[in-house]
Amino acid sequence: MYKITFSKKADKSLRRMPRNIALNIATKIKQLANDPHRMPNVKKLTNHPGYRLRVGDWRIVYTVNDNELLVHIINVKTRGEIYK
């Protein structure tokens, strides 16, 4: 089981979004702790290190450290905002 950590940006984004969406995203993040590489809707990023998880119109960008069993959530934003 991987440990989940959040950047300040990701934490701030989760706190400001509507509660029902935040709960849905939190559920998906908890599922990441089991196996961050084999989740549906996960792709490796090409221009940045890490992965992205799609949850509806929202994207979760994260990195995985397999040596320390750590998943670090970098940012959570809508599709149009995350890649800027």
Secondary structure, DSSP 8 states (H G I E B T S, - for coil): --EEEE-HHHHHHHHHS-HHHHHHHHHHHHHHTT-TTS-TTEEE-SSSSSEEEEETTEEEEEEEETTTTEEEEEEEEEHHHHT-
